[in-house]
Amino acid sequence: MRSAISGPDPLTAETLLPHRGRMLLVSRILVLNDDQATTLSVAHRDWPLFEKGLISPLILVELVAQTAGVHNGLARLKTRGECSETRGWLVGVKKAWFHVDAIAPGEAITTTVRNAFVFENLREITGLATINGRPVAEVTLQVVEAQ
């Protein structure tokens, strides 16, 4: 998996997220900075919510959540250091608009997230998922980091 950041210990989805196997949906980090994260994911028939040859667009909520995990993982490293303890996040879906009925395996999905609001361990995150530059989902998450 290619990293968005170079150095002795490159940041990848695996270094920033606890997900593994079929639950790790992010294929590559494209952009990662203080303002946003953008990831690339390639839809696969091994993904959750795959049924009858297609994937439910509900998976796009998880793509936004994983991309937010990448973004906020970088923030954790910057503020707490590399050896800092990782904590879980409680996630609520505030809004989700889907512009597709299903996703075909093999489609490349680009997901961009930003922290719209941050206060201590609470964040509101906005995310946009696109396929071939066309919006397929707009999602707003509210997350609280476990203490």
C-alpha positions as CSV (number, residue, x, y, z in Angstrom):
1,M,0.0,0.0,0.0
2,R,1.5,3.3,-1.1
3,S,1.8,6.1,1.6
4,A,0.8,9.7,1.3
5,I,3.8,10.7,3.5
6,S,7.3,9.6,3.0
7,G,9.9,9.0,5.8
8,P,11.3,6.2,7.8
9,D,7.9,5.1,9.0
10,P,5.4,6.0,6.3
11,L,1.8,6.5,7.2
12,T,-0.6,4.1,5.6
13,A,-4.1,3.0,6.3
14,E,-2.7,0.0,8.2
15,T,-0.6,2.3,10.5
16,L,-3.6,4.6,11.2
17,L,-6.6,2.3,11.4
18,P,-7.3,-0.8,13.5
19,H,-9.2,-2.5,10.6
20,R,-7.8,-5.6,8.9
21,G,-8.8,-8.1,6.4
22,R,-12.1,-7.5,4.6
23,M,-13.0,-4.7,7.0
24,L,-10.0,-2.5,5.8
25,L,-11.7,-0.7,2.9
26,V,-9.1,2.1,2.3
27,S,-6.7,1.0,-0.4
28,R,-4.5,4.1,-0.5
29,I,-4.1,7.5,1.2
30,L,-4.0,10.2,-1.5
31,V,-4.0,13.4,0.6
32,L,-3.3,13.7,4.3
33,N,-2.8,17.0,6.0
34,D,-4.2,19.1,8.9
35,D,-7.2,20.2,6.8
36,Q,-8.4,17.0,5.2
37,A,-7.8,13.4,4.2
38,T,-8.6,11.9,0.8
39,T,-8.4,8.1,0.3
40,L,-8.9,5.7,-2.6
41,S,-10.8,2.5,-2.2
42,V,-11.6,-0.1,-4.8
43,A,-14.9,-1.8,-4.3
44,H,-14.5,-5.6,-3.9
45,R,-16.9,-8.5,-3.6
46,D,-15.3,-9.4,-0.3
47,W,-16.5,-6.2,1.2
48,P,-19.4,-6.2,3.7
49,L,-22.8,-5.5,2.2
50,F,-21.9,-7.3,-1.1
51,E,-25.0,-9.1,-2.3
52,K,-26.3,-10.3,-5.7
53,G,-23.3,-8.9,-7.5
54,L,-23.5,-5.4,-6.0
55,I,-22.5,-3.5,-2.9
56,S,-25.0,-1.5,-0.9
57,P,-24.2,2.3,-0.8
58,L,-24.4,2.1,3.0
59,I,-20.7,1.0,2.7
60,L,-20.0,4.6,1.9
61,V,-20.7,5.6,5.5
62,E,-17.9,3.2,6.5
63,L,-15.6,4.7,3.9
64,V,-16.1,8.2,5.3
65,A,-15.6,6.8,8.8
66,Q,-12.3,5.1,7.8
67,T,-11.1,8.1,6.0
68,A,-11.9,10.2,9.1
69,G,-9.9,7.6,11.1
70,V,-6.9,8.2,8.8
71,H,-7.3,12.0,9.2
72,N,-7.8,12.0,13.0
73,G,-5.0,9.4,13.3
74,L,-2.6,11.9,11.9
75,A,-3.9,14.5,14.4
76,R,-3.4,12.0,17.2
77,L,0.2,11.3,16.2
78,K,1.0,15.1,15.9
79,T,-0.5,15.9,19.3
80,R,0.3,12.8,21.4
81,G,3.2,11.2,19.6
82,E,3.9,7.9,17.9
83,C,3.8,5.8,21.0
84,S,0.4,7.2,22.1
85,E,-2.4,4.9,23.0
86,T,-5.1,4.6,20.4
87,R,-8.6,4.8,21.6
88,G,-11.9,3.8,20.0
89,W,-14.4,6.2,18.6
90,L,-18.2,6.1,19.1
91,V,-19.7,7.2,15.8
92,G,-23.2,8.5,15.0
93,V,-24.5,9.3,11.5
94,K,-26.0,12.7,11.5
95,K,-26.8,12.8,7.8
96,A,-26.2,10.6,4.8
97,W,-27.3,11.3,1.2
98,F,-26.7,8.6,-1.4
99,H,-26.7,9.4,-5.1
100,V,-26.4,5.8,-6.3
101,D,-28.5,2.7,-5.6
102,A,-25.5,0.3,-5.6
103,I,-21.8,0.1,-6.2
104,A,-20.2,-2.5,-8.6
105,P,-17.1,-4.4,-7.6
106,G,-14.0,-2.8,-9.2
107,E,-15.3,0.8,-9.0
108,A,-12.7,3.2,-7.6
109,I,-14.1,5.4,-4.8
110,T,-12.4,8.6,-3.7
111,T,-13.4,9.8,-0.3
112,T,-12.6,13.2,1.2
113,V,-13.2,14.2,4.8
114,R,-12.8,17.3,6.9
115,N,-13.3,18.0,10.6
116,A,-16.2,20.6,10.4
117,F,-16.1,21.0,14.2
118,V,-13.7,19.9,16.9
119,F,-14.1,20.4,20.7
120,E,-11.9,18.3,23.0
121,N,-12.8,14.7,22.1
122,L,-15.9,15.5,20.0
123,R,-15.8,16.0,16.2
124,E,-18.3,16.6,13.5
125,I,-16.9,15.2,10.2
126,T,-18.2,16.0,6.7
127,G,-17.3,13.5,3.9
128,L,-17.9,13.3,0.2
129,A,-17.4,10.0,-1.8
130,T,-17.1,10.1,-5.5
131,I,-16.8,7.7,-8.4
132,N,-15.2,9.1,-11.6
133,G,-15.5,12.6,-10.1
134,R,-19.3,12.2,-9.6
135,P,-20.7,12.5,-6.1
136,V,-22.1,9.2,-4.8
137,A,-22.5,10.1,-1.1
138,E,-22.4,13.0,1.3
139,V,-22.1,12.0,4.9
140,T,-21.9,13.9,8.2
141,L,-20.7,12.0,11.2
142,Q,-20.5,12.9,14.8
143,V,-17.8,11.1,16.7
144,V,-16.6,11.0,20.3
145,E,-13.2,9.6,21.2
146,A,-13.4,7.1,24.1
147,Q,-11.6,8.3,27.3
